[in-house]
Amino acid sequence: MLTSPAVHVIMICQASFQCASHLMTTYAPLYYVHSFHRDVKTIGTSTGVSGLIVAGVLSVAGSMAGSCYKYKRSNRSTVRVNTIGFFGLAGSYILLAVCTNFSRSLLSFFLAGVFAATAMCGGFALSPLDIAPNFAAEIKGISTAVSHLVGSIFVVVVGLMTKCKTRNEWSLVFTVTACALVVAAILFIIFGSGEEQSWARDESREKILTCTTPAGPHMKAIFTRTILPVQHPLEEDYMDNLRHSDEGEEEYLEEDTIAMANLLADRK
């Protein structure tokens, strides 16, 4: 699992998305305060609208993702949705980096929320269920741990990059984050997958075995065929027991034959 490129690209996408979400949730108010010098009430209300947009788009994107699974189109659809979300989010951050107008900057911020919700619901987040349904929890746990570690480092890096708290410094932060999103999207296009991986498949095979039911003396054994999912050791044990049962049945038949012969001899 840890050597699979499909798993690696999920970690990269989640780590880059974690950094982008930090900008959207934690640093957006600071960005508007430092760059546009607006009051806290206006900035809090404006940036809070993005959360409502994300909630609405998540519902729509979730329905679309469900329809893709229904019609067995998860592989291509996952790549396409993730690409749209990441490239759209990167473009929105580039607009935030170059915008000097407060209204246009808010519009770009709202667009970032739309694309973030799209990537969150229909992109890389669904890949663990596609590539390894039996190990989806492990993949998600590892990728989440890696993303939070990278996000913690990103917080420190942002603090170092915005010492003077100027618009140019914030523009550089948004530009670097947008580049990381573009790189992650390209890697997902190349290495991402929506098909179950060979290492995640269950290798247990079904064996067709022949069972013998108990039979009385002078009666033929009744054979029934059943399909049992067993492993090789269990099959060997079963065949050994079957041989022992056949030997025991032959002994019983010989004893019954001798007993009948003795009985006929006594009657004579």
C-alpha positions as CSV (number, residue, x, y, z in Angstrom):
1,M,0.0,0.0,0.0
2,L,2.8,2.4,0.9
3,T,4.6,1.8,-2.4
4,S,1.5,2.5,-4.6
5,P,1.7,5.7,-6.7
6,A,-2.1,6.0,-6.4
7,V,-1.8,6.2,-2.6
8,H,1.1,8.7,-2.8
9,V,-0.8,11.1,-5.1
10,I,-3.8,11.0,-2.6
11,M,-1.4,12.2,0.2
12,I,0.0,14.9,-2.0
13,C,-3.4,16.2,-3.0
14,Q,-4.7,16.2,0.5
15,A,-1.6,17.9,1.8
16,S,-1.9,20.7,-0.8
17,F,-5.6,21.0,-0.3
18,Q,-5.0,21.3,3.5
19,C,-2.7,24.3,2.9
20,A,-5.3,25.9,0.6
21,S,-8.1,25.4,3.1
22,H,-5.9,27.1,5.8
23,L,-5.7,30.2,3.6
24,M,-9.5,30.1,3.1
25,T,-10.5,29.6,6.7
26,T,-7.7,30.9,8.9
27,Y,-5.9,33.5,6.9
28,A,-8.7,35.1,4.8
29,P,-9.6,37.7,7.5
30,L,-6.0,38.6,8.1
31,Y,-5.5,39.0,4.3
32,Y,-8.4,41.4,4.0
33,V,-7.4,43.4,7.1
34,H,-3.8,43.8,6.0
35,S,-4.5,44.3,2.3
36,F,-7.7,46.4,2.2
37,H,-7.8,47.8,5.8
38,R,-11.5,47.2,6.3
39,D,-13.3,46.9,9.6
40,V,-13.6,43.5,11.3
41,K,-17.4,43.4,11.0
42,T,-17.4,43.7,7.3
43,I,-14.6,41.3,6.8
44,G,-16.1,38.7,9.1
45,T,-19.5,38.8,7.3
46,S,-17.9,38.7,3.9
47,T,-15.6,35.8,4.5
48,G,-18.3,33.9,6.4
49,V,-20.4,33.8,3.2
50,S,-17.8,31.4,1.7
51,G,-18.7,28.8,4.2
52,L,-22.4,28.8,3.1
53,I,-21.3,28.5,-0.5
54,V,-19.1,25.5,0.3
55,A,-22.0,23.9,2.1
56,G,-24.3,24.3,-0.9
57,V,-21.8,23.2,-3.5
58,L,-20.9,20.1,-1.4
59,S,-24.5,18.9,-1.6
60,V,-24.6,19.3,-5.4
61,A,-21.1,17.8,-5.9
62,G,-22.1,14.8,-3.6
63,S,-25.1,14.1,-5.8
64,M,-23.0,14.2,-8.9
65,A,-20.5,11.9,-7.4
66,G,-23.2,9.4,-6.4
67,S,-24.6,9.4,-9.9
68,C,-21.1,8.6,-11.3
69,Y,-20.8,5.6,-8.9
70,K,-24.3,4.5,-10.0
71,Y,-23.3,4.3,-13.6
72,K,-19.8,2.9,-13.0
73,R,-18.0,6.0,-14.2
74,S,-15.9,6.7,-11.1
75,N,-12.5,6.4,-12.6
76,R,-12.7,9.2,-15.3
77,S,-15.2,11.3,-13.3
78,T,-13.0,11.3,-10.2
79,V,-10.0,12.6,-12.2
80,R,-12.1,15.2,-14.0
81,V,-13.7,16.5,-10.9
82,N,-10.4,16.7,-9.0
83,T,-8.8,18.5,-12.0
84,I,-11.6,21.0,-12.2
85,G,-11.6,21.6,-8.5
86,F,-7.8,22.0,-8.1
87,F,-7.2,24.1,-11.2
88,G,-10.2,26.3,-10.4
89,L,-9.0,26.8,-6.8
90,A,-5.5,27.7,-8.1
91,G,-7.0,30.2,-10.6
92,S,-9.1,31.8,-7.8
93,Y,-6.0,32.2,-5.7
94,I,-4.1,33.8,-8.6
95,L,-6.9,36.3,-8.9
96,L,-6.7,37.0,-5.2
97,A,-3.0,37.6,-5.5
98,V,-3.4,40.2,-8.3
99,C,-6.7,41.8,-7.3
100,T,-6.5,45.3,-5.9
101,N,-10.3,45.9,-5.7
102,F,-12.2,44.7,-2.6
103,S,-15.3,43.6,-4.4
104,R,-13.4,41.6,-7.1
105,S,-11.3,40.0,-4.4
106,L,-14.4,38.8,-2.6
107,L,-15.8,37.4,-5.8
108,S,-12.6,35.5,-6.3
109,F,-12.8,34.3,-2.7
110,F,-16.3,33.0,-3.3
111,L,-15.2,31.2,-6.5
112,A,-12.4,29.6,-4.4
113,G,-15.1,28.2,-2.1
114,V,-17.0,26.7,-5.0
115,F,-13.9,24.9,-6.5
116,A,-12.7,23.8,-3.0
117,A,-16.1,22.1,-2.3
118,T,-15.9,20.4,-5.8
119,A,-12.5,19.0,-5.2
120,M,-13.4,18.0,-1.6
121,C,-16.5,16.0,-2.5
122,G,-15.9,14.5,-5.9
123,G,-12.1,14.3,-6.3
124,F,-9.2,12.8,-4.4
125,A,-11.3,12.3,-1.2
126,L,-13.2,9.5,-2.9
127,S,-10.1,7.7,-4.3
128,P,-9.4,5.5,-1.3
129,L,-12.8,3.9,-1.7
130,D,-12.1,3.3,-5.4
131,I,-8.6,1.9,-5.3
132,A,-8.8,-0.1,-2.1
133,P,-12.2,-0.5,-0.5
134,N,-10.8,-2.9,2.1
135,F,-8.0,-0.4,3.1
136,A,-9.8,2.9,2.6
137,A,-9.8,3.7,6.3
138,E,-6.0,3.1,6.6
139,I,-5.3,5.2,3.5
140,K,-7.5,8.0,4.7
141,G,-5.9,8.0,8.1
142,I,-2.3,8.1,6.8
143,S,-3.1,10.8,4.2
144,T,-4.9,12.9,6.9
145,A,-2.0,12.6,9.3
146,V,0.4,13.7,6.6
147,S,-1.8,16.6,5.5
148,H,-2.1,17.9,9.0
149,L,1.7,17.7,9.5
150,V,2.2,19.6,6.2
151,G,-0.5,22.1,7.3
152,S,1.3,22.8,10.6
153,I,4.5,23.5,8.7
154,F,2.6,25.7,6.3
155,V,1.3,27.8,9.1
156,V,4.8,28.6,10.2
157,V,5.9,29.3,6.6
158,V,3.1,31.8,6.2
159,G,4.1,33.6,9.3
160,L,7.6,33.9,8.0
161,M,6.5,35.1,4.6
162,T,4.2,37.8,6.0
163,K,6.4,39.5,8.6
164,C,5.6,43.0,7.3
165,K,1.9,42.1,6.5
166,T,1.8,43.8,3.2
167,R,-0.3,43.0,0.1
168,N,2.7,41.9,-1.8
169,E,3.6,39.3,0.8
170,W,0.1,37.9,0.8
171,S,0.1,37.8,-3.0
172,L,3.3,35.7,-2.8
173,V,1.6,33.3,-0.3
174,F,-1.4,32.9,-2.6
175,T,0.8,32.4,-5.6
176,V,2.9,29.7,-4.0
177,T,-0.3,27.9,-2.8
178,A,-1.7,28.0,-6.3
179,C,1.4,26.5,-7.8
180,A,1.2,23.6,-5.2
181,L,-2.4,23.0,-6.2
182,V,-1.4,22.9,-9.9
183,V,1.4,20.4,-9.3
184,A,-0.9,18.2,-7.2
185,A,-3.6,18.3,-9.9
186,I,-1.1,17.3,-12.6
187,L,0.2,14.4,-10.5
188,F,-3.3,13.2,-9.9
189,I,-4.0,13.2,-13.6
190,I,-0.8,11.1,-14.2
191,F,-0.9,8.7,-11.2
192,G,-4.4,9.0,-9.9
193,S,-6.8,6.1,-10.4
194,G,-10.4,5.1,-9.7
195,E,-9.8,1.3,-10.3
196,E,-9.3,-1.2,-7.6
197,Q,-5.6,-2.0,-7.2
198,S,-4.2,-5.5,-7.5
199,W,-2.7,-5.4,-4.0
200,A,-6.1,-4.5,-2.5
201,R,-8.0,-7.4,-4.0
202,D,-9.0,-10.4,-1.9
203,E,-7.0,-13.4,-3.1
204,S,-9.2,-16.1,-1.5
205,R,-10.6,-18.5,-4.1
206,E,-13.6,-20.7,-4.1
207,K,-13.0,-24.5,-4.2
208,I,-15.5,-27.1,-5.3
209,L,-15.4,-30.1,-2.9
210,T,-17.2,-33.4,-2.8
211,C,-18.9,-34.3,0.5
212,T,-20.2,-37.7,1.6
213,T,-23.2,-38.2,3.8
214,P,-23.3,-40.9,6.4
215,A,-24.7,-44.2,4.9
216,G,-26.0,-47.3,6.6
217,P,-24.9,-50.9,5.9
218,H,-25.6,-52.3,2.4
219,M,-26.5,-48.8,1.2
220,K,-24.6,-46.7,-1.4
221,A,-23.2,-43.4,-0.2
222,I,-25.0,-40.3,-1.4
223,F,-22.7,-37.7,-2.9
224,T,-23.5,-34.0,-2.8
225,R,-21.5,-31.2,-4.3
226,T,-21.2,-27.9,-2.5
227,I,-19.2,-24.8,-3.1
228,L,-17.2,-23.8,-0.1
229,P,-14.8,-20.8,0.2
230,V,-11.8,-22.5,1.8
231,Q,-8.1,-22.2,1.8
232,H,-5.6,-24.9,0.9
233,P,-4.9,-26.1,4.5
234,L,-8.7,-26.5,5.2
235,E,-9.1,-28.4,1.9
236,E,-6.4,-30.9,2.8
237,D,-7.8,-31.4,6.2
238,Y,-11.2,-32.0,4.7
239,M,-9.9,-34.5,2.2
240,D,-8.1,-36.4,5.0
241,N,-11.2,-36.6,7.0
242,L,-13.1,-37.8,4.0
243,R,-10.6,-40.6,3.4
244,H,-10.8,-41.7,7.1
245,S,-14.6,-41.7,6.9
246,D,-14.5,-44.0,3.8
247,E,-12.1,-46.4,5.5
248,G,-14.3,-46.5,8.6
249,E,-17.4,-47.2,6.5
250,E,-15.6,-50.1,4.8
251,E,-14.7,-51.6,8.2
252,Y,-18.3,-51.3,9.2
253,L,-19.4,-53.1,6.0
254,E,-16.9,-55.9,6.6
255,E,-18.1,-56.4,10.2
256,D,-21.7,-56.4,9.1
257,T,-20.9,-59.0,6.5
258,I,-19.1,-61.3,9.0
259,A,-22.0,-60.9,11.5
260,M,-24.6,-61.9,8.8
261,A,-22.5,-64.9,7.8
262,N,-22.2,-66.1,11.4
263,L,-25.9,-65.7,11.9
264,L,-26.7,-67.8,8.8
265,A,-24.2,-70.4,10.0
266,D,-25.9,-70.6,13.4
267,R,-29.3,-71.0,11.8
268,K,-28.1,-73.9,9.7
